[in-house]
């Protein structure tokens, strides 16, 4: 599922109301630029080695490719192209996540196909097709995330009838003459009713090293969109549970889960008008299967705020829009959900500029995108959080 972001060139005017805000003086920033010859990049995630992944356009034809760039080492700041599975396209292409072992997952076009396909990429093995629920070359599949250890990949795939299921890919490793070969096997995650209702698709969006998977439903406008968690059970299976919502916010979805079971996402209402708020779900001890919803603080005047990533330290990153500002990069701490902080990437701090936070690692480095007005490009950035 491609992450689509509306770009509003408005002044960033932050009006502080009842929620508290801390100043954002970061220790270090990186302007990651764009792929050589390109015009935009969209960093989605960063691992604990400082590898940033996302997507952007590449020459000579301007097609969108999955991309990566290291923050450290001899190739620091140099974007690399993961390639495709033989096809080309300008949308539904993304490197969506990267494990700490360097494995990158996402989705891209395949030769002769009408739909994108999920992939896994490694520096030595290159890109492999993860496969889907239908015959190869007929239906789409999307790898949305991978856990830090690189042992579980989650996403969405479509069956022969075009119904979308949350799925998980699990590996089997076979050694041949001292060389390992990994084969990935797809499995449908259960739905709440045990079947798919026409018009309702399930998306698996986050996974941790304990095997917990989070996601939700979409996209029938007459039906409440529900955040869910899949918990692992014996036999390599998962069970599904619904995460709580509230009277004020009857719709919700989640974006990621950390290794402590803290879940980032968003909740919203359509009445009296659309209002989207950043959200956090945490376990209620001593139970391991009972959760509470916490609505995170936002600037006064916020109308739509999205969380996009969470690390094991409880940092949550995202961005929001308001009636007089946006998009505005923000981050929160699960230790104090009543306060928010501004990313304030320096090059995006002047009036009329903006930035969007999209991912964060356990080194407290957040990544995102901002407009480089001097060059007319949309650049990637990374910034060290200070609080």
C-alpha positions as CSV (number, residue, x, y, z in Angstrom):
1,X,0.0,0.0,0.0
2,X,1.6,3.2,-1.2
3,X,2.0,6.0,1.3
4,X,0.5,9.0,-0.3
5,X,1.2,12.5,1.1
6,X,-0.6,15.7,0.2
7,X,1.9,18.5,-0.2
8,X,0.6,21.8,1.0
9,X,2.9,24.8,0.5
10,X,1.6,26.8,3.5
11,X,3.3,28.8,6.2
12,X,4.1,26.8,9.3
13,X,2.4,28.7,12.1
14,X,2.4,26.7,15.3
15,X,-0.2,27.9,17.8
16,X,0.4,26.3,21.2
17,X,-2.8,25.6,23.1
18,X,-3.6,23.2,25.9
19,X,-1.0,20.6,24.9
20,X,2.5,21.3,25.9
21,X,5.4,21.5,23.4
22,X,9.1,21.2,23.9
23,X,11.7,23.1,21.8
24,X,13.5,20.9,19.2
25,X,17.2,21.4,19.1
26,X,18.6,18.3,17.4
27,X,22.2,17.2,17.9
28,X,22.8,16.3,14.2
29,X,21.1,16.5,10.9
30,X,21.7,15.0,7.5
31,X,20.4,16.4,4.2
32,X,20.1,13.2,2.1
33,X,19.3,14.9,-1.1
34,X,17.9,12.8,-4.0
35,X,19.1,9.9,-6.2
36,X,21.6,11.3,-8.7
37,X,19.6,12.8,-11.6
38,X,16.3,12.4,-9.7
39,X,13.9,15.0,-8.4
40,X,12.4,13.4,-5.2
41,X,12.9,10.8,-2.6
42,X,10.6,9.6,0.2
43,X,12.5,7.8,3.0
44,X,10.2,5.4,4.9
45,X,12.4,3.7,7.4
46,X,15.8,3.4,9.0
47,X,17.5,0.5,10.7
48,X,19.9,0.5,13.7
49,X,22.9,0.5,11.4
50,X,21.8,3.8,9.8
51,X,20.5,2.4,6.5
52,X,17.6,4.5,5.2
53,X,15.2,3.1,2.7
54,X,12.3,4.5,0.6
55,X,11.6,5.3,-3.0
56,X,12.2,8.0,-5.6
57,X,12.6,8.7,-9.3
58,X,15.7,7.6,-11.2
59,X,17.1,8.6,-14.6
60,X,16.8,8.4,-17.5
61,X,13.0,7.8,-17.7
62,X,12.0,9.1,-14.3
63,X,10.5,5.8,-13.2
64,X,10.0,5.2,-9.5
65,X,12.4,2.7,-7.9
66,X,13.0,1.4,-4.4
67,X,16.1,3.1,-3.0
68,X,18.4,3.1,0.0
69,X,21.2,5.2,1.5
70,X,23.6,4.7,4.4
71,X,24.2,7.5,6.9
72,X,27.6,6.1,8.0
73,X,30.6,4.5,6.4
74,X,32.5,5.0,3.1
75,X,29.3,5.3,1.1
76,X,27.5,7.6,3.5
77,X,25.0,9.8,1.7
78,X,25.1,7.9,-1.6
79,X,21.8,6.6,-2.7
80,X,21.7,3.1,-4.2
81,X,19.0,1.7,-6.5
82,X,17.6,-1.7,-5.6
83,X,16.2,-2.1,-9.1
84,X,12.9,-3.9,-10.0
85,X,11.7,-7.3,-10.8
86,X,11.9,-6.4,-14.5
87,X,8.9,-4.1,-14.8
88,X,8.7,-0.3,-14.5
89,X,6.2,2.1,-13.1
90,X,5.7,5.5,-11.5
91,X,3.5,4.4,-8.6
92,X,3.1,1.4,-6.2
93,X,6.9,1.1,-5.9
94,X,8.6,1.3,-2.5
95,X,11.3,0.0,-0.2
96,X,9.1,0.1,2.9
97,X,11.4,-1.3,5.6
98,X,14.9,-2.6,6.5
99,X,16.0,-5.1,9.0
100,X,19.1,-4.8,11.1
101,X,20.8,-7.5,9.1
102,X,20.4,-5.3,6.0
103,X,17.5,-7.1,4.4
104,X,15.1,-4.7,2.7
105,X,11.5,-5.4,1.8
106,X,8.9,-3.6,-0.3
107,X,7.1,-3.9,-3.6
108,X,7.8,-3.2,-7.2
109,X,6.8,-4.1,-10.8
110,X,7.5,-7.5,-12.3
111,X,8.1,-8.3,-16.0
112,X,4.9,-8.5,-17.9
113,X,2.7,-8.0,-14.8
114,X,-0.2,-5.7,-14.4
115,X,0.3,-5.4,-10.6
116,X,3.1,-4.8,-8.2
117,X,4.7,-7.7,-6.3
118,X,6.3,-8.0,-2.9
119,X,10.1,-8.4,-2.8
120,X,12.9,-9.0,-0.4
121,X,16.4,-7.7,-1.2
122,X,19.8,-8.4,0.3
123,X,23.2,-7.0,-0.7
124,X,24.5,-10.4,-1.8
125,X,21.4,-12.0,-3.2
126,X,19.7,-9.0,-4.8
127,X,15.9,-8.8,-5.2
128,X,13.6,-11.9,-5.0
129,X,9.9,-12.1,-5.6
130,X,8.1,-13.1,-2.4
131,X,5.1,-14.4,-4.2
132,X,1.4,-13.9,-3.4
133,X,-1.9,-15.7,-2.9
134,X,-2.7,-15.9,-6.6
135,X,-0.8,-17.1,-9.5
136,X,2.4,-15.1,-10.2
137,X,1.7,-12.3,-12.6
138,X,-2.0,-11.9,-11.9
139,X,-2.5,-10.4,-8.5
140,X,-0.8,-7.8,-6.4
141,X,1.2,-8.3,-3.2
142,X,2.8,-5.7,-0.9
143,X,5.6,-6.3,1.7
144,X,5.0,-3.5,4.2
145,X,7.4,-4.3,7.0
146,X,10.0,-6.6,8.4
147,X,11.1,-7.2,12.0
148,X,14.5,-6.1,13.2
149,X,15.9,-9.6,13.1
150,X,14.8,-10.1,9.5
151,X,12.8,-13.3,10.3
152,X,9.2,-12.1,9.5
153,X,7.9,-10.1,6.7
154,X,4.3,-8.7,6.7
155,X,2.0,-7.1,4.2
156,X,-1.1,-7.5,2.1
157,X,-1.8,-9.9,-0.8
158,X,-4.9,-10.4,-2.9
159,X,-6.6,-13.7,-3.6
160,X,-8.1,-14.9,-6.9
161,X,-11.3,-12.8,-6.2
162,X,-9.4,-9.6,-5.5
163,X,-9.9,-9.7,-1.8
164,X,-7.1,-8.3,0.3
165,X,-5.7,-10.3,3.2
166,X,-3.1,-9.5,5.8
167,X,-0.2,-11.9,5.2
168,X,3.1,-13.0,6.8
169,X,6.0,-14.4,5.0
170,X,8.2,-16.9,7.0
171,X,11.6,-18.2,5.9
172,X,13.0,-21.7,5.4
173,X,16.8,-21.8,5.1
174,X,18.5,-24.7,3.3
175,X,22.3,-25.1,3.3
176,X,24.0,-26.4,0.2
177,X,27.8,-26.8,0.2
178,X,28.0,-24.2,3.0
179,X,25.9,-21.7,1.2
180,X,22.4,-20.8,2.7
181,X,19.4,-20.4,0.4
182,X,16.3,-18.7,1.9
183,X,12.8,-19.5,0.6
184,X,9.9,-17.4,1.8
185,X,6.4,-18.9,2.4
186,X,3.2,-16.8,2.5
187,X,0.4,-17.3,5.0
188,X,-2.9,-15.6,5.3
189,X,-3.5,-14.0,8.7
190,X,-7.0,-14.6,10.2
191,X,-9.8,-12.1,9.9
192,X,-12.2,-11.2,12.7
193,X,-15.1,-13.1,11.2
194,X,-13.0,-15.9,9.7
195,X,-13.7,-14.7,6.2
196,X,-13.3,-11.6,4.0
197,X,-16.3,-9.4,3.5
198,X,-16.6,-7.8,0.1
199,X,-15.1,-4.4,0.0
200,X,-13.2,-4.9,3.3
201,X,-9.4,-5.5,2.9
202,X,-6.9,-6.3,5.7
203,X,-3.5,-4.8,5.9
204,X,-0.6,-6.0,8.0
205,X,1.7,-3.0,8.6
206,X,3.9,-3.7,11.6
207,X,5.8,-6.6,13.2
208,X,8.2,-7.1,16.1
209,X,10.7,-9.7,17.1
210,X,8.1,-11.4,19.3
211,X,6.0,-12.2,16.2
212,X,3.3,-9.7,17.1
213,X,1.8,-8.2,13.9
214,X,-0.4,-5.1,13.7
215,X,-2.6,-3.7,11.0
216,X,-6.2,-3.0,10.3
217,X,-9.1,-2.9,7.8
218,X,-9.9,-0.7,4.9
219,X,-11.8,0.6,2.7
220,X,-15.6,0.4,2.7
221,X,-16.7,4.0,3.7
222,X,-19.9,2.6,5.4
223,X,-17.9,0.4,7.8
224,X,-15.8,1.4,10.8
225,X,-12.1,0.9,10.1
226,X,-10.7,-1.2,12.9
227,X,-7.1,-1.6,14.2
228,X,-6.1,-5.1,15.0
229,X,-3.3,-7.2,16.4
230,X,-2.3,-10.7,15.5
231,X,-0.6,-12.6,18.3
232,X,1.6,-15.7,17.5
233,X,0.5,-19.1,18.8
234,X,2.1,-22.5,18.6
235,X,2.4,-24.2,15.3
236,X,3.4,-21.1,13.4
237,X,-0.1,-19.6,13.5
238,X,-1.6,-16.3,14.7
239,X,-4.8,-15.2,16.4
240,X,-6.5,-11.9,15.8
241,X,-7.8,-9.4,18.4
242,X,-9.3,-5.9,18.0
243,X,-7.6,-2.9,19.5
244,X,-9.9,-0.5,21.5
245,X,-11.3,2.7,20.1
246,X,-13.4,5.3,21.8
247,X,-16.7,7.2,21.5
248,X,-14.9,10.3,20.3
249,X,-12.7,8.4,17.8
250,X,-14.7,5.4,16.5
251,X,-12.2,4.7,13.6
252,X,-8.6,3.8,13.8
253,X,-5.6,2.1,12.2
254,X,-2.0,1.3,13.3
255,X,1.3,1.8,11.6
256,X,3.9,-0.1,13.7
257,X,4.7,-2.0,16.9
258,X,7.9,-2.1,18.9
259,X,9.5,-5.0,20.7
260,X,7.8,-3.9,24.0
261,X,4.4,-4.2,22.4
262,X,3.7,-0.5,22.2
263,X,1.7,0.3,19.1
264,X,1.6,3.6,17.1
265,X,-1.3,4.6,14.9
266,X,-4.1,7.0,14.5
267,X,-7.8,7.4,15.3
268,X,-10.4,9.6,13.7
269,X,-14.0,10.7,13.5
270,X,-16.1,12.0,10.6
271,X,-18.5,14.0,12.9
272,X,-19.0,16.9,12.9
273,X,-16.0,17.0,10.5
274,X,-13.0,14.9,9.8
275,X,-10.5,14.9,12.7
276,X,-7.5,12.6,12.8
277,X,-5.5,12.3,16.0
278,X,-2.2,10.4,16.7
279,X,-2.6,7.4,18.9
280,X,-0.8,4.9,21.0
281,X,-1.9,1.6,22.3
282,X,-0.3,0.0,25.4
283,X,-0.8,-3.2,27.3
284,X,-2.8,-3.0,30.6
285,X,-0.8,-5.1,33.0
286,X,-0.8,-7.9,34.1
287,X,-2.7,-9.0,31.1
288,X,-0.8,-9.6,27.9
289,X,-3.9,-9.3,25.7
290,X,-5.7,-6.2,27.0
291,X,-4.9,-2.8,25.5
292,X,-5.6,0.8,26.3
293,X,-5.9,3.7,23.8
294,X,-4.0,6.9,24.5
295,X,-4.6,9.9,22.2
296,X,-1.3,11.8,21.8
297,X,-1.0,15.6,22.1
298,X,-1.0,17.9,19.0
299,X,-0.5,21.6,18.3
300,X,-3.6,23.7,18.7
301,X,-5.5,23.8,15.5
302,X,-4.4,20.4,14.3
303,X,-6.9,18.7,12.0
304,X,-5.0,15.7,10.7
305,X,-2.0,14.1,12.5
306,X,-0.5,10.8,11.5
307,X,2.1,8.6,13.3
308,X,4.4,6.7,11.0
309,X,7.0,5.0,13.2
310,X,7.9,3.9,16.8
311,X,11.2,2.7,18.2
312,X,12.0,0.5,21.3
313,X,12.7,3.6,23.4
314,X,9.1,4.8,22.9
315,X,9.8,7.6,20.4
316,X,6.9,8.0,18.0
317,X,7.4,10.1,14.8
318,X,4.8,11.5,12.4
319,X,3.5,14.7,10.9
320,X,0.3,16.8,10.9
321,X,-1.7,19.5,9.3
322,X,-3.7,22.3,10.8
323,X,-6.1,25.0,9.7
324,X,-3.1,27.4,9.4
325,X,-0.1,25.1,9.0
326,X,1.2,21.9,7.5
327,X,2.7,19.5,6.9
328,X,4.5,19.7,10.2
329,X,7.0,17.1,11.4
330,X,6.4,16.0,15.0
331,X,7.5,13.4,17.5
332,X,6.3,12.2,20.9
333,X,7.5,10.0,23.7
334,X,5.4,7.3,25.3
335,X,6.8,8.4,28.6
336,X,4.9,11.7,28.3
337,X,2.1,11.4,25.7
338,X,0.7,14.9,26.8
339,X,3.7,16.6,25.1
340,X,4.8,16.8,21.5
341,X,8.0,18.0,19.9
342,X,8.8,19.5,16.5
343,X,11.3,17.9,14.2
344,X,12.3,21.3,12.9
345,X,14.8,20.1,10.4
346,X,16.8,23.3,9.9
347,X,16.3,23.6,6.1
348,X,12.6,23.3,6.6
349,X,12.2,25.8,9.4
350,X,11.6,29.0,7.5
351,X,8.0,30.3,6.8
352,X,6.4,28.5,3.9
353,X,8.6,25.4,4.4
354,X,7.6,22.1,5.8
355,X,8.9,18.6,6.7
356,X,7.4,15.2,7.3
357,X,8.7,12.6,9.8
358,X,8.4,9.0,8.5
359,X,10.5,6.6,10.5
360,X,12.8,6.3,13.6
361,X,15.4,3.8,14.8
362,X,16.7,2.9,18.3
363,X,19.5,5.4,18.0
364,X,16.8,8.0,18.0
365,X,17.5,9.1,14.4
366,X,14.3,10.1,12.6
367,X,14.0,10.3,8.8
368,X,11.6,12.1,6.5
369,X,11.2,14.4,3.5
370,X,11.4,18.2,3.0
371,X,11.3,20.6,0.0
372,X,14.8,21.8,-1.1
373,X,13.5,25.1,-2.6
374,X,16.9,26.1,-3.8
375,X,17.2,23.0,-6.1
376,X,13.5,22.4,-6.7
377,X,13.7,18.9,-5.3
378,X,12.0,16.9,-2.5
379,X,15.0,15.7,-0.4
380,X,15.3,13.1,2.2
381,X,16.6,14.1,5.7
382,X,17.7,12.4,8.9
383,X,17.8,14.1,12.3
384,X,18.9,13.1,15.8
385,X,16.1,13.6,18.3
386,X,17.1,15.6,21.3
387,X,14.4,14.8,23.9
